[in-house]
Amino acid sequence: MLELIQIECKRRDLLTALFYMLVVPLSLVGEPVSADWPMFGGTPQRSLQAEGEIPDQWSVKTGLNIRWMAELGTQTYSSPIISRGKVFVGTNNDKPRNPYHQGDMGVLMAFDEATGNFLWQAATSKLETGTAQDWPGVGVCSSPLIIGDRMYFVNNRNQLVALDTEGFRDGENDGPITGEQYQNITDADYIWVLDLIEEFGVYPHNASNSSPAFLGELIFVGTSNGRSEHHSIVPSPEAPSLVAVNRDNGELRWSDNSPKNNILNGQWTSPTVASIGGVNQVIMPNGDGWIRAFRAQTGEKLWEFDTNPSDSVYPGTRNEILGTPGVLGELVYIANGQDPENGEGEGALFAIDGHGRGDITGTGVVWQYSGIRRSISSPVIHEGLIYYPDFSGFFHCLDARSGELLWVHDTFAAIWGSPVVVGDRIYLGDEDGDVVILRTGSREEVVGENNLGAPIYTTPSPANNSLYIATMGQLFSIHGKTE
């Protein structure tokens, strides 16, 4: 019986891979997700949309529509990922799960989707360089990518890691790595590890954070290459900011280091994969304030766009980019901003024509909206409208084609995460621990607001008629029917 189950799982994994590689054009990958949520944004195009029914009301105090709650560490910046009955999220080790993993570490945890029971974890020691590259207490920031029974994420040591989603709970030690120090039922089963510091000379600034995307056999991920601890230099200007690797073994296929010495601070962004004009593009925002697109299979640079005026100066008037791009048809949407430590300030939101080639700073702007403040979030584009929050707590709705502003909602708290659309509802968390729920459409309509008791620095993840939200120290599964 066990053998038949394993054969069926492998068949399903193959069908999933073929579905993305051969059946679904990337221009359609932005459609709402109907079941699992296997990566940040739900799809390689980062659509941030799902089908299903999520409640408008819940209560931590009474337990209303709270299916379960699980303890995390004390700092959580990774958004939950849901696949094949499990929920995965990165955090720190301030609430150790294993007695032999003590002290400050980065941790990727796995939970049972139905019950919230802890299953296993990947725990990684801090970099010896300390605050310069691995800030105390921050933990794992990357939201993992799941393909079948394989998980890919960037840990706090700036390593791109491939794991078996079952850990050692299936009684197997999947290769080629078989010499893990810890092989208990609550430990991670490593497949391969690509050390971005050791292999490419990457110098992460303060933290490592990028959520991988994929197309076919390739995985795309940012490297977090940045400035020195005191911001005086870029220690590794020739190191890549973006890499494409084979998902089976981690071998490098291509890379790009366009920002070079122009990195303003850190680079903690994630790539988006989309088809524009029949060309599969990897679209990557960079820490120099530019956004660039590459041919997915070869790494050929297709176009690049500077989101700042030519006379801007960091940190006063020049911004970097910390969000992940959204795509609708041929248009690419991105807003710029700065490290939250730099506070609030002016930003800009752009719609860019992704058909262009070369430097399209002067030719590729379809529209620009300057009413937005600095943002570290990603957009959701739904039924011709774009919804985009800024760090100052304002949530903007514009016509995606024209850039016409339709409404702005004030959450009265800083926003670190991104919105997600489920059906005709928008869910958005803030630093006060509130989750505001608005109805999609050209008029502002607040449906409800619920508090989870602690700051939310992550993006809600919908899957299988449930909503998964990580606060700083807890993971919630919210489930129930919308009246």
N, C-alpha and C positions, 0 to 999 in steps of 0.2 A: 504493500500500500504506500509506504514512504517513497519507494522508487517511482511509483506512478505520479505521486504529487510533485516530486522533483522534476520529472519529465514535463509535466504540465506547466510548472513555473518557468522552466527554461523556454518552452514554446511561447509562453506569454511574453517573456522578455524579448524574444526575437521578433514577435509581431509588433511590439511597441517600438522597437528600433526601426523596423521597416516602415511603420506608420509615419514616423517623423522624416525618415530618409527618402522615401519614395512616394508615399501616398498624399501627404498633406503639403501643398505649396506653402512656403513661408508667408506669403501674403495673407493666408487664412489662419495662421497659427495664433493670431490675435483674437480669435473668437473665444467666447466664454468657455472656461473649463467646467466640465460637468461632474467630475468625480474627484480624484486625488489632486494634490497641489505639489508637483514634484520638483519645483525650483522657485526661486524668487520671481514673482510676477505670474507664476503659473505656466508660462510658455517661454520659449526662447525670445519671443518678441516682447516679453514682459507686459502682457495685456492687462494684468491686474483685474481680471473680470472672471466671474464664475456664475454658473446657474445654481439654483437651489433655493431653499427657504431658510432664512436665518432670523431669529427673533429680534424684535425691536427693543425689547426690555429684558433685563436680567438684573440680578442682585447678588452680590457677594455675601451680604449680611443674611439674607433669607434663603439663599440657594436657588432662587428662581432662575430657571433655564441654565444653570451652571451644571453641566454634566459631570465634570471633575476638575480638580485643581491639583497641580503637581509643583513641588518645590524645585526651584532652580538654584543658581548661586545668588549673588547680590548685585551683579551688574550683567545685563543682558541686552545686546544690540543685534543679535541674530534673529531673523524672523522665522517662525515655525515652518517646517516643510513636512508634507504628509504624503506617504506612499505605502501602499500594500499593507495597511493595518498598523502602521507605525508613524510616530511623530518625532521629528528630529529638530534640535535647536542647540545653538551654541551659547555658552555662559561661562562663568568663572567657577572656582573651586572653593568658595567661601562656605559652602555647605557640603562637605565631602560625602560621596556615596560609597567609596571604597577605603578601607582603613590604610591601605598601602599607597594611596594617593592623597598626600597631605600638603598643605601650604598653597601658595599662589600658583595656579596653573590655568591653562586654557582647557575647556571641556566641551566636547560635543556629546549631548545626551540623546538617548533613544527611549521613547515611551510607547506603551500600547495605546493605540488610537481609541479603543472602546472604553478602557478603564482608567487610563492615565498611569498605570503601573510602570515603574522604572524597569527598563530592560538591560541596557548596557551603556557604556560610555567610552570615548576616546579622550584620555587625559594627557596633556603635554606640558612639560616643564617650561618655565619662562626662559627667554633668551638671556644669555649672560650679560649682554650689553645694557640691560635694564631699560630705564625710561626712554632712552634715545630711540629704541626700536620696539619695545614691548612694555607698554605702560602698565604699572602695577594695577591689578584687579580687573583689568579690562576683559580678559578671557578671549574666547573665540567669537569674532564678530561676523564672520562669513555665514551666509545662509547656504546650505548645501544644495547640490544638484543630485537628483536620483534618476538613474536610468536602469530599469529592471531591478536587479539585486546588487547594484553598485552605487556607492555614494562618493561624491567628489566635493571637497571643500578646502579652504585655506585655513590652516591653523595659526595659532599665535606666534609660531616660530617661522612664519612665512614659508611654509611648506604646502604645496598642493598635494593632497592626500586622497588616495582611492581606498575605500573600505568595502567590506561585505556588509550589506544592510542587516544581516542576521547576527553579526558579531560571532561569538563562539557558542551561541545558543543552539545552533544546528549541529554541533558536535564535529564540525569540519574546520580545518585550517587551510583556507584557500591560498594558493600561491600567486606569484612567485615568492613573496615574503612569508616564511614559515617559522622564523625564529623570534617571534614577539616575546618580550620579557614576561608579559602577563597574558595568560591564556585561560583565565577563569570565565565563567558564564556571563559575567558582567563586564567583560573587556572587549575591546575592538579587535576585529580581524583585519589586519592591513593587507592590501593587495600590492600597492606600490606607493612610493613617496618621491616627489620631486622637490628638492630643496632649492628654492629660488635664490636664496642668498649664496649658497655654495656653488650652484651651477652657473648662475648668471651675474653674480656680484650685486644683486639687488640690495638697496639700503632702505628698508621700510622706515617711515617716519612715525614714531610713537606706536603704531599698531598696523596689523596686516588685515585687510578687509576687502574682499571682492567675492561676489557670488557668481559661480561659473554658469556659462551657457554652453549649448552644444549644437552642432549640426553634423549628422552622419557620424563618422568616426572621430571627429575633432571636438575637443573641449577648449573653450576660450575663457581666459581669466586675466584680470588685472594683477599686477605684481606689487602695488603699493610703494614703488620706488619713490623716494622723496628727499627732502632736505635734511641737513644735520640737526642734531638736538637743539642747537641755538640758532638755527635757520641761516647760518652764515654762508653755507655752500651746499651744492648738490654733490655728495660724496661719490656717486656713481652715475655720472651723466650718460654714459654709454650703455648702462643696463636697460633692459626692456621695461616698458610700461604695460605691455600687453603680450601675452604668449598664446599660441595655439599648439596643443599637444595631442598625441594619439591617446584616446581614452582607454585603450587596452593595456598600455605599458608606460605612459607618461613621456614618451619620446617627443622632443621638440620638432614641430613642423615648420613654424615660422614665428617671428616676433617683430615688434616695432618699438623703437625708442625715440620717437619724434620729439617729445618734450625736452630731452637733453638737459641743459643747464637752466632752462626757463621754468622748471617746476617751482611753483610759488610756496608750497608748504608740503602737504602729503598728497597721495593719490589713493583714494579709498573707494573708487567707483567700480561699477560692473558693466560688462558689455551687453548690448542688445543685438540679436541676430534677426534680420528681416530680408525679404526679397523686394527690391525696388527696381523697376524697369527690367525685370527678369534676371537681375543679378543678385545673388546671395551676398549680403553685406554684414560684416561685423562692425557695429557702430560703437565707438569707445570714447567717452568723455575723458579728458586729461587734466592734470593738475596745473597746466599752464594756461587754462581757460579756453583751450581749443577743444572742439569735438571733431573726431576723424572717423572715416569709414574705410574698410579694407575688404577686398575680395576674399570671401570666406575660405576658399580652398588654398589660395596661394599667398595671401598676405599683401598683395599689391595694393598700394594706397590709392583709393579712388577719389576721395575729396577730403578737405579740411576746412574748418570754419572757426574764426575767432569770435567768441561771444563778448568781447570787450572792445571799447573804443581804442584806437591805436595809441592815443596819448594817455591811457589809464595807467595808474601806478598802484601796485600792491603795497599795503593792504587797504589804502584809502578808497581808490576807485576801480581797481582791477580785481576781478573775482576769478576763482577757480571753479571747477564743476565737481559736485559731490553726488548728484543724482544719477539715475539711469535713464536713458532716453526712451521716449515712447514713439511709436510709428503708426501712421494712418495712411494707407496707400503709399504715395510717393513722398509724404511729408514726415520729417523727423522733428520731434519736439524736445526741447531741453531748456532748463533754467539754470542760471549760475548762482554761486554763493560762496561762502567761506566756512572754514572750521568754526563750529559753534563757540569755541573759546574766543573768537574775534568779535562776537556779539552780532547785533543786528546791523543792517545797512541796506543800501539800494541794490537791487538785482535787475535781471532782465530775462524774459521768456521769449524764445524764438520758435518759429516754424520755418524749417529749412528744407529746400528742395533737394532730395537725395539723388536726383538724376545727374547733378553736376559732377565735374571732374576738376581736379587741381584745387587751388585756393579759391573757394567760392565765397569768401567773406563779403565781397562787394556785390556779388551777383546772386547768391543763393537764398537771400532772405525773402520769404513769402510774406511774413509779417513779424513785427516785434512788439511786445507788450512790456512797457516800463513801469506799470503799476504794481508789479510784484516786488517784494523785498527779497533779500538773500534767501535762497532755498537750498536745502540738502536732500530734498525729496524727489520722487519720480511721479510722472503724471499718469492718469488713467484717461483714455479716450473712448467715449461710449456714445453711440448714436449721434455722431457729428459734433459732440461737445467735448472739450478738454477740461479736466478738473486738476488743479495744481495748488498745493499748499506751499506757504513759505514759512521760514523759521520763526517769523514774528507772530505766527498764529492765524494768519489770514488765509482763507481757502477761496480760491478764485475759479470761476466758471466762465469759459469763453467759447465762442463759436470756433471750432477747430479749423475751418477753412478760411475764415475772414479775420480772425483775431478779435472780433467784437466782444467787449466785456459784457456779460449778462448779469452776473451777481458776484458779491463777495460776502463770505460768512466769517465772522470773527469768533475764534475759539477761545480767546483770552488766555492762551498758553502757548508756549513754544511747541513747534511740530518738528519732529525728527524723522518720523516714518512717512509712509505714503498711503494714499487712499486705496480702497478696493471696492469694486462694484459687484454686488450680488443681486441679480434680478433688477429691480428698479430702486435699489437702496445703495447709498454710499456710506462706507464705514471708515472712520478716521480717528486715530488715537492721538493724545497729546501728553505733554509733560506733567499735567495735573492728574493723569490717570483717567481722564474722561475719554469716552468713545462717543463721538457725535454721529448720528445717523441722519442723513439727508436723502430726500427723494431726488432721483436723477431728473434732469430737465432744465429748461431755460429760466425757470423761476425758483428762487430760493425757498425751500420748504424743509424745515427741521422736523423729523419724525420722532426723534427721541435722543436722549443722552444718558449714558450709564457710566458709573465710575468703578474702576477695578482696584482702587486702594493704593496704587503706587504708580510712579512715572512710567510712561510707555515710550520707549525709544525704538520701537519696531513697527512692522507693518502687519495688520491682520491677515490671516491666511484662511480662506474658505475651502472646505473640502467635505463632500458627502453630507451636505445639509448641516454642517457644523462650522463654527468660526473659532479659530485658534489664535489666541493673543498672548504674547509674552510681555509681562511687565518686567521691571528690573529684577524681581526675585521669584516670580511665579508664572506658571503656564496654565492658561484657562482653556477649557473646551466648552463652548457655548452652543447649546442645542435646544431647539424647540420650534414650534410652528408660529409663523407670523399670522396674526389675526386679520 
